[in-house]
Amino acid sequence: MLSKLKSLFQDRCPDCNEKLHVESDSHRCIKSCPHQHYTEETYHHLNIRIVYRR
């Protein structure tokens, strides 16, 4: 039950359902699929989110 609840808060690729890799610094956060299907860039100070799908 706990693992199911935890999986709801993990970001996953919409194509292959793999867990996304996360890199972040003070200006941005980048989440990307290990197979390069999906990338999401979030710029917190600008309130902008950019999504790339391949």
CNS distance restraints for C-alpha pairs under 8 A (distance, minus, plus):
assign (resid   1 and name CA) (resid   5 and name CA) 6.42 0.50 0.50
assign (resid   2 and name CA) (resid   6 and name CA) 6.15 0.50 0.50
assign (resid   3 and name CA) (resid   7 and name CA) 6.15 0.50 0.50
assign (resid   4 and name CA) (resid   8 and name CA) 6.74 0.50 0.50
assign (resid   5 and name CA) (resid   9 and name CA) 7.41 0.50 0.50
assign (resid   6 and name CA) (resid  10 and name CA) 6.97 0.50 0.50
assign (resid  10 and name CA) (resid  19 and name CA) 7.10 0.50 0.50
assign (resid  11 and name CA) (resid  19 and name CA) 6.10 0.50 0.50
assign (resid  11 and name CA) (resid  20 and name CA) 5.83 0.50 0.50
assign (resid  12 and name CA) (resid  17 and name CA) 5.24 0.50 0.50
assign (resid  12 and name CA) (resid  18 and name CA) 5.39 0.50 0.50
assign (resid  12 and name CA) (resid  19 and name CA) 4.51 0.50 0.50
assign (resid  12 and name CA) (resid  20 and name CA) 5.31 0.50 0.50
assign (resid  12 and name CA) (resid  33 and name CA) 7.77 0.50 0.50
assign (resid  13 and name CA) (resid  17 and name CA) 4.65 0.50 0.50
assign (resid  13 and name CA) (resid  18 and name CA) 5.40 0.50 0.50
assign (resid  13 and name CA) (resid  19 and name CA) 6.43 0.50 0.50
assign (resid  13 and name CA) (resid  20 and name CA) 6.23 0.50 0.50
assign (resid  13 and name CA) (resid  32 and name CA) 7.90 0.50 0.50
assign (resid  13 and name CA) (resid  33 and name CA) 5.89 0.50 0.50
assign (resid  13 and name CA) (resid  37 and name CA) 7.33 0.50 0.50
assign (resid  13 and name CA) (resid  38 and name CA) 6.26 0.50 0.50
assign (resid  14 and name CA) (resid  38 and name CA) 7.62 0.50 0.50
assign (resid  15 and name CA) (resid  37 and name CA) 6.81 0.50 0.50
assign (resid  15 and name CA) (resid  38 and name CA) 7.82 0.50 0.50
assign (resid  16 and name CA) (resid  37 and name CA) 7.84 0.50 0.50
assign (resid  18 and name CA) (resid  33 and name CA) 6.81 0.50 0.50
assign (resid  18 and name CA) (resid  34 and name CA) 7.48 0.50 0.50
assign (resid  19 and name CA) (resid  33 and name CA) 7.00 0.50 0.50
assign (resid  19 and name CA) (resid  34 and name CA) 7.96 0.50 0.50
assign (resid  20 and name CA) (resid  31 and name CA) 5.75 0.50 0.50
assign (resid  20 and name CA) (resid  32 and name CA) 5.17 0.50 0.50
assign (resid  20 and name CA) (resid  33 and name CA) 4.85 0.50 0.50
assign (resid  20 and name CA) (resid  34 and name CA) 6.80 0.50 0.50
assign (resid  21 and name CA) (resid  30 and name CA) 7.99 0.50 0.50
assign (resid  21 and name CA) (resid  31 and name CA) 5.41 0.50 0.50
assign (resid  21 and name CA) (resid  32 and name CA) 5.23 0.50 0.50
assign (resid  21 and name CA) (resid  33 and name CA) 6.30 0.50 0.50
assign (resid  21 and name CA) (resid  34 and name CA) 6.84 0.50 0.50
assign (resid  22 and name CA) (resid  29 and name CA) 7.10 0.50 0.50
assign (resid  22 and name CA) (resid  30 and name CA) 5.68 0.50 0.50
assign (resid  22 and name CA) (resid  31 and name CA) 4.51 0.50 0.50
assign (resid  22 and name CA) (resid  32 and name CA) 6.66 0.50 0.50
assign (resid  23 and name CA) (resid  29 and name CA) 5.79 0.50 0.50
assign (resid  23 and name CA) (resid  30 and name CA) 5.15 0.50 0.50
assign (resid  23 and name CA) (resid  31 and name CA) 6.52 0.50 0.50
assign (resid  24 and name CA) (resid  28 and name CA) 5.73 0.50 0.50
assign (resid  24 and name CA) (resid  29 and name CA) 4.17 0.50 0.50
assign (resid  24 and name CA) (resid  30 and name CA) 6.11 0.50 0.50
assign (resid  25 and name CA) (resid  29 and name CA) 6.49 0.50 0.50
assign (resid  27 and name CA) (resid  43 and name CA) 6.00 0.50 0.50
assign (resid  27 and name CA) (resid  44 and name CA) 6.49 0.50 0.50
assign (resid  27 and name CA) (resid  45 and name CA) 6.72 0.50 0.50
assign (resid  28 and name CA) (resid  41 and name CA) 6.89 0.50 0.50
assign (resid  28 and name CA) (resid  42 and name CA) 5.47 0.50 0.50
assign (resid  28 and name CA) (resid  43 and name CA) 4.51 0.50 0.50
assign (resid  28 and name CA) (resid  44 and name CA) 6.23 0.50 0.50
assign (resid  29 and name CA) (resid  41 and name CA) 5.76 0.50 0.50
assign (resid  29 and name CA) (resid  42 and name CA) 5.14 0.50 0.50
assign (resid  29 and name CA) (resid  43 and name CA) 6.66 0.50 0.50
assign (resid  29 and name CA) (resid  44 and name CA) 7.99 0.50 0.50
assign (resid  30 and name CA) (resid  39 and name CA) 7.11 0.50 0.50
assign (resid  30 and name CA) (resid  40 and name CA) 5.70 0.50 0.50
assign (resid  30 and name CA) (resid  41 and name CA) 4.55 0.50 0.50
assign (resid  30 and name CA) (resid  42 and name CA) 6.45 0.50 0.50
assign (resid  31 and name CA) (resid  39 and name CA) 5.68 0.50 0.50
assign (resid  31 and name CA) (resid  40 and name CA) 5.14 0.50 0.50
assign (resid  31 and name CA) (resid  41 and name CA) 6.53 0.50 0.50
assign (resid  32 and name CA) (resid  36 and name CA) 6.82 0.50 0.50
assign (resid  32 and name CA) (resid  37 and name CA) 7.91 0.50 0.50
assign (resid  32 and name CA) (resid  38 and name CA) 5.73 0.50 0.50
assign (resid  32 and name CA) (resid  39 and name CA) 4.26 0.50 0.50
assign (resid  32 and name CA) (resid  40 and name CA) 6.32 0.50 0.50
assign (resid  33 and name CA) (resid  37 and name CA) 5.82 0.50 0.50
assign (resid  33 and name CA) (resid  38 and name CA) 5.31 0.50 0.50
assign (resid  33 and name CA) (resid  39 and name CA) 6.40 0.50 0.50
assign (resid  36 and name CA) (resid  54 and name CA) 7.26 0.50 0.50
assign (resid  37 and name CA) (resid  53 and name CA) 5.79 0.50 0.50
assign (resid  37 and name CA) (resid  54 and name CA) 5.06 0.50 0.50
assign (resid  38 and name CA) (resid  51 and name CA) 7.38 0.50 0.50
assign (resid  38 and name CA) (resid  52 and name CA) 5.71 0.50 0.50
assign (resid  38 and name CA) (resid  53 and name CA) 4.68 0.50 0.50
assign (resid  38 and name CA) (resid  54 and name CA) 6.41 0.50 0.50
assign (resid  39 and name CA) (resid  51 and name CA) 5.79 0.50 0.50
assign (resid  39 and name CA) (resid  52 and name CA) 5.04 0.50 0.50
assign (resid  39 and name CA) (resid  53 and name CA) 6.60 0.50 0.50
assign (resid  40 and name CA) (resid  49 and name CA) 7.00 0.50 0.50
assign (resid  40 and name CA) (resid  50 and name CA) 5.66 0.50 0.50
assign (resid  40 and name CA) (resid  51 and name CA) 4.43 0.50 0.50
assign (resid  40 and name CA) (resid  52 and name CA) 6.26 0.50 0.50
assign (resid  41 and name CA) (resid  49 and name CA) 5.66 0.50 0.50
assign (resid  41 and name CA) (resid  50 and name CA) 5.09 0.50 0.50
assign (resid  41 and name CA) (resid  51 and name CA) 6.43 0.50 0.50
assign (resid  42 and name CA) (resid  47 and name CA) 7.50 0.50 0.50
assign (resid  42 and name CA) (resid  48 and name CA) 5.83 0.50 0.50
assign (resid  42 and name CA) (resid  49 and name CA) 4.39 0.50 0.50
assign (resid  42 and name CA) (resid  50 and name CA) 6.40 0.50 0.50
assign (resid  43 and name CA) (resid  47 and name CA) 5.89 0.50 0.50
assign (resid  43 and name CA) (resid  48 and name CA) 5.24 0.50 0.50
assign (resid  43 and name CA) (resid  49 and name CA) 6.34 0.50 0.50
assign (resid  44 and name CA) (resid  48 and name CA) 6.71 0.50 0.50
